[in-house]
Amino acid sequence: MQVLTPFATRSIQSGILALLLHFYFLPSLQAGDVLTRPINVSFYQTPIKEAMTQIAQKGGFEWSYNANILDANKKVTLISKNKTIGETLHALFGTEYTFKQSGNYLILKKVKKPQERMIGYISDPKTGQKLSNVTVYDRQTLRSTTTDANGFYELPVTENSQIVVAKLAYRDTILQVNSQTPRFVQINIHLDTVPEQKDTWAAVQLELQKTSYKMERFFVSSAQNFSAINVKDSLHRRFQLSLLPMIGTNHLMSGNVINNFSINLISGYSRGNDGVELAGLGNHTRENIRGVQAAGFYNEVRGNVTGVQLSGFYNRIGGTLRGVQAAGFVNMAKDAKGASAQFSGAFNLVPRGKFSIQAAGIANHADSIMALQAAGLYNIGAAYVQGVQAAGLFNVARQAKGGIQAAGLFNTHKSGTLHVQAAGLFNQADTIQGVQMAGLFNSARKVKGVQIGLINRAREIDGVQIGLLNFSKKGGYIALELSGNEVTWSNLAFKSGTRHLYTIFTAGYTPAYEDRKLLWSYGAGIGALARFNDRCGMSFDLIHRQIEVEGRNNQTFHGWAQFVPALDVRIAGGLHVALGLSANVYIAEKTQPDGFDYKSLVVPANFPSIKIPDAPRLSSWVGGNVALRYQF
């Protein structure tokens, strides 16, 4: 007979204990969470009891229910692939039955008092994960629930319910309920992400919002947050005094109290204020402010502000501003209404609403400006301007109505009407009814007024363009001209602008022959064209030229001014011929030391001339001009 050693004895005892534990916990291990087990089933006109048996066999559980609660003759059709048992059963039974697990059993019960309910599961479509702690509420009745660990929700509804699904870091999803809406609804919600580098202002606002929340988490205790969430009553106190949010006369309930007069020595936390709120460092407000809110460093309001908000560094409003917001560095509001204004040392940000005045040391970002938007560097992102938008560098607006844009470098707006647009370099506008001025370039879709710049461009012009080069598709005037006169036999000119006023650039020459030197000229001028009808009109050109002579390299001035009224006749298409007399004045320098005389080459000897007493260096005469023009 073999004798067991103490070591062998202990091993056998351990094995027996492990076996007993295995059998003891086996039912629990097998049970798990039955409703979360995956299952694939397919039924077509299958008796409901048979369908339940197949689900139980494939799901590894057993049913427990009263047979009288089921219609034995009912047949069901269902295809459920890659779904959980819970999803499959809710799709099969709808809202008339409930399921409760007990060990490895599922207890089926029929709802005693049928109620209009909506049930389902909420998932992240990207990961397929069922989401817990998702808030589901009805905007009409304010009834709410949260999803369980399996993403399941159950909420009483009516035919007019508007269901909102909300979770932190996810976009809100809204479902409008009507009589045709199924009562078992699977809902996917998507992550709320900010596109990288696509909307700079959205990123700035998001960072400021994160900073505000960090400040609140630092000062406001978890107990106060839970009190604010769980207690629905809005309490009222005329006066409160606090050192910190949790140390004050409103105690831990400060997040539920609306005060008339509040003094926070360091930082304050309240539901709202209807009067005056002061803080040495900062204020945190869950809902609305009416009156004055001032802090040495910051103000954080999740609701609306009606009145004045002042801080040494920044103000943030999660709702609407109706009043004045002033900060040493930055102001931010979700939107604005009425005669509102923002003043800051650096930035003002408001993505929606109407502002009367917005002024910042660096930049402004706004939706609608009704009076004045001024910044030391730039104004950008304004959807609507009806007033003045002024910046040291540039302005950008999407829409305007009768406003003014002024910038040191450039202005741009995509639609609407501006009265005045002025910039040091260039302007871009939709419609100008007034003046568009730039040191270099103007561009507009439609101009009813004046464009002033080196280069002007408009798709449609009803007015004048003053510049070196002017272009307009409709209402503009662009022509290339070949002409001859008694001084320079061959001339080429480019004319651009409108018929009311166009600019002229010209150059010409007279070839050398016998003892005559080659003579050429170049200059610029302005002109206008009056149309009598479609084929005939009258042009009036005023041109000044500089005269140069072959072999004479000097810096002296020899000017020739010419006024040419001419009859303009269209031959065919854009081809015109022009013929007219000219009035000419020549301004001569003194005779050169070598005795060369420009005047003899410029002033024609056989043309009628006018002597000007006491002006021996001025000569005038009446000449002629013939031209061939092509109008584009």
C-alpha positions in Angstrom: 0.0 0.0 0.0 1.3 3.4 -1.1 1.6 6.1 1.4 0.9 9.7 0.2 3.4 12.3 1.0 2.2 15.6 2.6 2.9 17.3 -0.8 0.7 14.8 -2.7 -2.0 15.2 -0.2 -2.1 19.0 -0.6 -2.1 18.6 -4.4 -5.2 16.3 -4.3 -7.0 18.7 -1.9 -6.2 21.6 -4.2 -7.6 19.7 -7.2 -10.8 18.8 -5.4 -11.3 22.4 -4.3 -10.7 23.7 -7.9 -13.2 21.1 -9.2 -15.8 22.2 -6.7 -15.3 25.8 -7.4 -15.7 25.1 -11.2 -19.0 23.4 -10.7 -20.2 26.0 -8.3 -19.5 29.0 -10.6 -20.3 27.2 -13.9 -23.9 28.4 -14.0 -22.9 32.0 -13.5 -20.1 31.7 -16.0 -22.5 30.3 -18.5 -25.2 32.8 -17.8 -23.2 36.1 -18.3 -25.2 38.8 -19.8 -27.6 36.9 -22.1 -28.9 40.0 -23.9 -25.5 41.0 -25.2 -24.6 37.6 -26.8 -24.4 37.8 -30.6 -26.8 35.8 -32.7 -27.8 35.2 -36.3 -31.4 34.0 -37.0 -33.8 34.1 -39.9 -37.5 33.5 -39.8 -40.2 33.6 -42.5 -43.8 33.2 -41.3 -42.6 31.1 -38.4 -44.8 30.4 -35.4 -43.6 32.7 -32.6 -43.0 29.9 -30.1 -40.8 28.0 -32.6 -38.9 31.2 -33.3 -38.4 31.7 -29.5 -37.1 28.1 -29.2 -34.5 28.6 -32.0 -33.3 31.9 -30.4 -32.9 30.2 -27.0 -31.0 27.2 -28.6 -28.6 29.5 -30.5 -28.3 31.9 -27.6 -27.6 29.3 -25.0 -30.3 30.2 -22.5 -33.8 29.1 -21.4 -37.1 30.8 -21.4 -39.4 31.4 -18.4 -42.9 32.9 -19.1 -46.6 32.3 -18.8 -47.9 30.7 -22.0 -51.1 32.8 -21.8 -49.3 36.0 -22.6 -48.4 34.8 -26.1 -50.7 34.3 -29.2 -49.8 30.8 -30.2 -51.1 31.3 -33.8 -48.9 34.4 -34.4 -46.3 34.0 -37.1 -43.2 36.2 -37.4 -40.8 37.2 -40.1 -37.3 38.5 -39.1 -33.7 38.5 -40.3 -31.2 39.3 -37.6 -27.5 39.1 -38.5 -24.6 40.1 -36.3 -27.1 41.4 -33.7 -27.3 40.8 -30.0 -30.1 38.7 -28.4 -31.5 41.9 -26.9 -31.7 43.7 -30.3 -33.2 40.6 -31.9 -35.9 40.2 -29.2 -36.8 43.9 -29.2 -37.2 43.8 -32.9 -39.3 40.6 -32.6 -41.6 41.6 -29.7 -41.7 45.4 -30.0 -42.6 47.5 -27.0 -45.4 45.3 -25.6 -43.0 42.9 -23.7 -40.1 43.2 -21.3 -37.2 40.9 -20.7 -35.4 40.3 -17.4 -32.5 37.9 -16.8 -32.2 35.5 -13.9 -29.1 33.4 -14.1 -29.3 31.6 -17.5 -33.0 32.3 -17.8 -34.8 35.1 -19.6 -38.1 36.0 -18.0 -40.7 37.2 -20.5 -43.4 39.6 -19.3 -46.1 41.5 -21.0 -46.5 45.1 -20.1 -49.7 45.5 -18.0 -50.5 49.0 -19.0 -49.5 49.6 -22.6 -47.8 53.0 -23.0 -46.5 54.8 -26.1 -42.8 54.0 -25.7 -39.8 54.2 -28.0 -37.0 51.7 -27.4 -33.8 50.8 -29.2 -30.0 50.9 -29.1 -27.6 53.7 -29.7 -24.3 52.9 -31.4 -21.2 54.5 -32.8 -21.4 53.6 -36.6 -17.6 53.9 -37.0 -16.7 51.4 -34.3 -20.0 49.5 -34.0 -19.8 49.9 -30.2 -23.0 50.3 -28.2 -22.8 53.6 -26.3 -23.7 53.8 -22.6 -24.6 57.0 -20.6 -26.2 58.6 -23.7 -28.9 61.1 -22.8 -32.2 60.7 -24.7 -34.9 63.3 -24.0 -38.1 64.6 -25.5 -38.0 68.4 -26.2 -41.8 68.6 -25.8 -42.3 66.9 -22.5 -38.7 67.1 -21.1 -38.9 63.4 -20.2 -35.4 61.9 -20.4 -33.4 58.7 -19.9 -29.9 57.4 -20.3 -28.7 54.3 -22.1 -27.6 51.4 -20.0 -24.3 49.5 -20.4 -25.6 47.8 -23.5 -26.6 51.1 -25.2 -30.3 50.3 -24.6 -32.8 53.2 -24.1 -36.5 53.3 -23.3 -38.5 56.6 -23.4 -42.2 57.4 -23.2 -43.2 59.4 -26.4 -46.2 61.0 -28.0 -47.1 61.4 -31.7 -45.5 64.9 -31.7 -42.4 64.1 -29.7 -39.1 65.5 -30.8 -36.4 63.2 -29.5 -32.9 64.4 -29.0 -29.9 62.1 -28.5 -26.9 63.8 -26.8 -23.6 62.6 -25.6 -20.4 64.5 -24.9 -18.0 64.6 -27.9 -20.8 63.5 -30.2 -23.1 65.5 -32.5 -26.7 65.8 -31.3 -29.1 63.7 -33.2 -32.8 64.7 -33.5 -35.7 62.4 -34.4 -39.2 63.8 -35.1 -41.8 61.3 -34.0 -45.2 60.8 -35.8 -47.8 58.1 -36.1 -45.7 56.3 -38.8 -42.5 56.3 -36.7 -41.6 52.7 -35.6 -41.4 52.3 -31.8 -38.2 50.3 -32.0 -35.5 52.5 -33.4 -31.7 51.9 -33.7 -29.8 55.2 -33.7 -26.3 55.9 -34.8 -24.6 59.1 -33.5 -21.4 60.5 -34.9 -18.3 62.1 -33.2 -18.3 65.8 -33.2 -15.0 66.7 -34.7 -13.5 70.1 -35.8 -11.8 69.8 -39.3 -8.1 70.5 -38.9 -7.0 73.8 -40.3 -10.2 74.4 -42.2 -11.9 76.8 -39.8 -9.3 78.7 -37.8 -11.9 80.7 -35.9 -13.8 77.5 -34.9 -10.5 76.1 -33.6 -9.9 79.3 -31.6 -13.3 79.2 -30.1 -13.0 75.5 -29.2 -9.7 76.1 -27.4 -11.2 79.0 -25.5 -14.1 76.8 -24.5 -11.8 74.1 -23.3 -9.9 76.6 -21.2 -13.1 77.8 -19.6 -14.2 74.3 -18.7 -10.8 73.6 -17.2 -11.1 76.7 -15.0 -14.5 75.6 -13.9 -13.4 72.1 -13.0 -10.5 73.6 -11.0 -12.8 75.8 -8.9 -16.1 74.0 -8.8 -16.3 70.7 -6.8 -17.8 67.5 -8.0 -20.5 67.7 -5.3 -21.6 71.1 -6.5 -21.8 69.8 -10.1 -23.9 66.8 -9.0 -26.2 69.2 -7.1 -26.6 71.4 -10.1 -27.5 68.4 -12.3 -29.8 66.6 -9.9 -31.7 69.5 -8.4 -34.1 71.0 -10.9 -35.4 73.8 -8.7 -34.2 77.3 -9.3 -33.5 79.0 -6.0 -33.3 82.7 -5.4 -31.3 84.9 -3.0 -31.0 88.6 -3.0 -27.5 88.7 -1.8 -24.6 86.3 -1.5 -20.9 86.5 -0.5 -18.3 83.8 -1.2 -14.6 83.3 -1.1 -14.7 80.3 -3.5 -17.6 78.5 -5.1 -17.9 76.0 -2.2 -17.2 78.5 0.6 -20.0 81.1 0.7 -23.4 81.9 1.9 -25.0 79.7 -0.8 -22.9 76.7 0.3 -22.9 73.7 -2.1 -26.2 74.8 -3.6 -24.6 77.9 -5.3 -25.0 76.3 -8.8 -28.8 76.3 -8.3 -29.1 79.9 -7.0 -30.0 83.0 -8.9 -28.7 86.1 -7.1 -29.5 89.8 -7.3 -26.3 91.0 -5.8 -23.2 88.7 -5.7 -19.7 89.3 -4.4 -17.1 86.6 -5.0 -13.7 87.5 -3.4 -11.8 85.0 -5.6 -14.2 83.0 -7.8 -17.9 82.5 -7.9 -20.3 79.8 -9.2 -24.1 80.4 -9.7 -27.1 79.5 -11.7 -27.6 83.1 -12.8 -27.6 86.7 -11.7 -30.3 89.4 -12.0 -28.5 92.5 -10.9 -24.7 92.9 -10.2 -22.1 90.2 -9.9 -18.4 91.0 -9.0 -15.4 88.7 -8.6 -11.7 89.3 -7.8 -10.7 86.5 -10.2 -13.6 85.0 -12.2 -17.3 84.2 -12.4 -18.9 80.9 -13.5 -22.6 81.1 -14.5 -24.6 78.1 -15.5 -27.4 80.0 -17.2 -28.2 83.7 -17.7 -26.9 87.1 -16.6 -29.1 90.3 -16.5 -27.3 93.4 -15.4 -23.6 93.8 -14.8 -21.0 91.1 -14.5 -17.4 92.1 -13.8 -14.2 90.2 -12.9 -10.5 90.8 -12.6 -9.6 88.0 -14.9 -12.5 86.2 -16.6 -16.2 85.6 -16.9 -17.7 82.4 -18.1 -21.5 82.3 -18.9 -23.1 79.3 -20.5 -26.4 81.0 -21.2 -27.2 84.6 -22.3 -26.0 88.0 -21.2 -28.3 91.0 -21.2 -26.3 94.0 -20.0 -22.6 94.6 -19.5 -19.8 92.0 -19.1 -16.3 93.2 -18.1 -13.1 91.4 -17.4 -9.4 92.0 -17.3 -8.5 89.1 -19.7 -11.4 87.3 -21.3 -15.2 86.9 -21.5 -17.0 83.9 -22.9 -20.8 83.6 -23.5 -22.2 80.3 -24.6 -25.5 81.9 -25.7 -26.6 85.4 -26.9 -25.1 88.8 -26.1 -27.5 91.7 -25.8 -25.4 94.6 -24.6 -21.7 95.3 -24.1 -18.8 92.9 -23.7 -15.3 94.3 -22.9 -12.1 92.5 -22.1 -8.4 93.2 -22.0 -7.6 90.3 -24.4 -10.5 88.4 -25.9 -14.3 88.4 -26.1 -16.4 85.4 -27.4 -20.1 85.0 -27.8 -22.1 82.4 -29.6 -24.4 85.0 -31.2 -25.6 88.6 -30.6 -28.8 90.6 -31.0 -29.8 94.2 -30.8 -27.5 97.1 -30.2 -24.6 95.0 -29.0 -20.9 95.9 -28.8 -17.6 94.1 -28.2 -14.3 95.8 -27.2 -11.0 94.0 -26.6 -7.3 94.5 -26.6 -6.8 91.6 -29.0 -9.7 89.6 -30.4 -13.5 89.6 -30.6 -15.2 86.5 -31.8 -18.9 86.0 -32.5 -20.0 83.5 -35.2 -23.7 84.4 -35.4 -26.0 87.4 -34.8 -25.9 91.1 -35.3 -23.4 93.5 -33.9 -23.5 97.3 -33.8 -19.9 97.8 -32.8 -16.9 95.5 -32.7 -13.5 96.9 -32.0 -10.2 95.0 -31.3 -6.5 95.8 -31.2 -5.7 92.8 -33.5 -8.7 91.1 -35.1 -12.5 90.8 -35.2 -14.5 87.8 -36.4 -18.3 88.4 -36.7 -21.4 87.4 -38.5 -23.2 90.7 -39.1 -21.9 94.2 -38.5 -24.6 96.9 -38.4 -22.5 100.0 -37.5 -18.7 99.6 -37.0 -16.1 96.9 -37.1 -12.6 98.2 -36.4 -9.3 96.4 -35.8 -5.6 97.3 -35.7 -4.8 94.4 -38.1 -7.8 92.8 -39.7 -11.5 92.0 -39.8 -12.5 88.7 -41.2 -15.4 86.3 -41.5 -18.2 88.9 -41.4 -21.2 87.3 -43.1 -23.0 90.7 -43.3 -21.8 94.3 -43.2 -24.2 97.3 -43.0 -22.0 100.0 -41.6 -18.2 100.5 -41.5 -15.6 97.9 -41.6 -12.1 99.3 -41.0 -8.7 97.6 -40.5 -5.0 98.4 -40.6 -4.4 95.4 -42.9 -7.5 93.9 -44.5 -11.2 93.3 -44.3 -13.1 90.2 -45.4 -16.9 90.1 -45.6 -19.2 87.5 -47.2 -22.2 89.9 -47.7 -22.7 93.6 -47.4 -25.6 96.1 -47.7 -24.7 99.7 -48.2 -21.6 99.7 -46.0 -18.1 101.0 -46.1 -14.8 99.0 -46.2 -11.5 100.7 -45.5 -8.2 98.9 -45.1 -4.5 99.6 -45.4 -3.9 96.7 -47.8 -7.0 95.1 -49.2 -10.8 94.6 -48.9 -12.9 91.8 -50.2 -16.6 90.9 -50.1 -18.5 88.2 -52.0 -22.1 89.4 -52.3 -24.3 92.4 -51.7 -23.7 96.2 -52.1 -21.1 98.5 -50.7 -21.1 102.3 -51.0 -17.4 102.9 -50.4 -14.5 100.5 -50.6 -11.0 101.9 -50.1 -7.6 100.1 -49.8 -4.0 100.8 -50.2 -3.4 97.9 -52.6 -6.6 96.3 -54.0 -10.3 95.8 -53.6 -12.6 92.9 -54.5 -16.3 93.4 -54.4 -19.6 92.1 -55.6 -21.6 95.4 -56.2 -20.4 98.9 -55.7 -22.9 101.8 -55.6 -20.5 104.7 -55.0 -16.7 104.6 -55.0 -14.2 101.9 -55.2 -10.6 103.2 -54.6 -7.3 101.3 -54.5 -3.7 102.2 -55.0 -3.2 99.3 -57.3 -6.2 97.2 -58.4 -10.0 97.3 -58.2 -12.3 94.4 -59.1 -16.1 94.2 -58.9 -18.9 92.3 -60.4 -21.1 95.4 -60.9 -20.2 99.0 -60.4 -22.6 101.9 -60.4 -20.4 104.8 -59.6 -16.6 105.3 -59.8 -13.6 103.0 -59.8 -10.3 104.7 -59.1 -7.0 102.7 -59.3 -4.1 101.9 -61.5 -6.0 98.9 -62.9 -9.8 98.6 -62.7 -11.9 95.7 -63.7 -15.7 95.2 -63.6 -18.0 92.7 -65.1 -20.6 95.4 -65.5 -20.1 99.2 -65.2 -22.5 102.1 -65.1 -20.3 105.0 -64.3 -16.6 105.8 -64.9 -13.3 104.1 -64.4 -10.3 106.2 -63.6 -7.0 104.4 -64.0 -4.2 103.5 -66.4 -5.9 100.2 -67.5 -9.7 99.7 -67.3 -11.6 96.7 -68.3 -15.3 95.9 -68.2 -17.3 93.2 -70.0 -20.6 95.1 -70.1 -20.8 98.9 -70.3 -17.1 99.3 -70.8 -15.1 100.7 -73.7 -11.9 99.2 -75.0 -10.4 100.2 -78.4 -7.2 99.9 -80.4 -6.6 102.7 -82.8 -4.3 103.5 -85.8 -4.1 107.2 -86.7 -2.2 109.8 -88.5 -1.8 113.6 -88.2 0.3 116.4 -89.5 3.1 116.0 -86.8 3.4 112.2 -86.5 2.2 110.3 -89.5 1.8 106.9 -87.8 0.3 106.5 -84.3 -0.9 103.5 -82.2 -3.2 104.1 -79.2 -4.9 101.9 -76.6 -8.1 103.2 -75.0 -9.9 101.7 -72.0 -12.6 102.7 -69.6 -16.2 103.6 -70.4 -17.7 105.8 -73.1 -18.2 108.5 -70.4 -14.5 108.5 -69.6 -11.6 106.5 -70.9 -7.8 106.7 -70.7 -5.5 106.8 -73.6 -1.9 105.5 -74.1 -0.3 106.4 -77.4 3.0 106.4 -79.3 3.8 107.6 -82.9 6.6 108.6 -85.3 7.4 110.4 -88.5 10.1 108.8 -90.6 13.3 110.6 -91.6 13.6 111.8 -95.2 15.9 114.2 -97.0 17.3 116.5 -94.4 14.5 115.9 -91.9 15.3 113.9 -88.7 13.2 111.0 -87.5 10.7 112.2 -84.9 8.7 110.2 -82.5 6.3 110.9 -79.6 4.7 109.1 -76.6 2.0 110.2 -74.2 -1.3 109.7 -72.5 -4.7 111.3 -72.2 -8.3 111.0 -71.5 -11.4 110.9 -73.8 -15.1 110.4 -74.0 -17.5 109.1 -76.7 -21.0 110.3 -77.4 -23.2 107.9 -79.4 -25.9 109.4 -81.7 -27.1 106.0 -82.7 -25.8 102.5 -83.2 -23.5 103.5 -86.2 -22.5 107.1 -85.5 -21.1 109.1 -82.7 -18.6 111.8 -81.7 -15.3 111.3 -79.8 -13.4 113.9 -77.8 -9.8 113.1 -77.0 -7.3 115.2 -75.0 -3.7 113.9 -75.2 -0.4 115.2 -74.1 2.8 113.9 -75.7 6.6 114.2 -75.2 8.6 114.8 -78.4 11.9 113.1 -79.2 14.2 113.6 -82.2 16.7 111.2 -83.6 20.2 111.8 -82.5 19.2 114.3 -79.8 19.8 112.8 -76.3 18.8 115.5 -73.8 16.7 115.9 -70.8 14.8 119.0 -72.0 11.0 119.2 -72.2 9.2 119.4 -75.5 5.5 119.0 -74.9 2.7 118.7 -77.4 -1.0 118.9 -76.2 -3.7 118.0 -78.6 -7.5 118.1 -78.4 -9.3 116.1 -81.1 -13.0 116.1 -81.6 -13.8 113.5 -84.3 -16.8 112.0 -86.0 -16.9 108.2 -85.3 -18.6 106.0 -87.8 -19.0 102.2 -87.4 -18.1 100.3 -90.6 -18.8 96.7 -89.6 -18.7 94.8 -86.3 -16.2 96.5 -84.0 -14.4 98.4 -86.9 -14.8 102.2 -86.8 -13.4 105.1 -88.7 -12.9 108.6 -87.2 -12.2 111.9 -88.8 -11.8 115.4 -87.3 -10.0 118.6 -86.8 -7.5 119.1 -83.9 -6.4 122.0 -81.7 -2.7 121.8 -80.8 -0.3 123.6 -78.5 3.5 123.0 -78.5 5.6 124.0 -75.5 9.3 124.4 -76.5 12.5 124.6 -74.6 15.1 127.3 -75.5 17.1 126.7 -78.7 19.9 124.2 -78.0 23.6 125.5 -77.8 24.3 124.0 -81.2 21.5 125.9 -82.7 19.1 122.9 -83.2 15.5 123.9 -83.2 12.8 121.3 -82.3 10.0 123.8 -83.2 10.8 123.6 -86.9 10.2 119.9 -86.9 7.0 119.9 -84.8 5.0 123.0 -85.7 3.8 122.7 -89.4 4.7 125.8 -91.4 1.7 125.8 -93.7 -1.0 125.2 -91.1 -3.1 128.0 -89.5 -1.3 129.0 -86.3 -2.1 131.4 -83.5 0.6 133.6 -82.1 0.6 133.9 -78.3 1.9 137.3 -77.2 4.6 137.4 -74.4 5.0 133.6 -74.8 7.7 133.0 -77.4 8.1 129.3 -76.5 4.4 128.5 -77.0 3.0 127.7 -80.5 -0.5 126.7 -81.5 -2.2 125.6 -84.7 -5.2 123.8 -86.1 -4.6 120.4 -87.6 -6.4 117.3 -88.6 -6.6 113.6 -87.6 -7.8 110.5 -89.3 -8.1 107.2 -87.4 -9.1 103.5 -87.8 -10.4 102.0 -84.6 -11.4 98.6 -83.5 -13.7 98.5 -80.5 -13.6 95.2 -78.5 
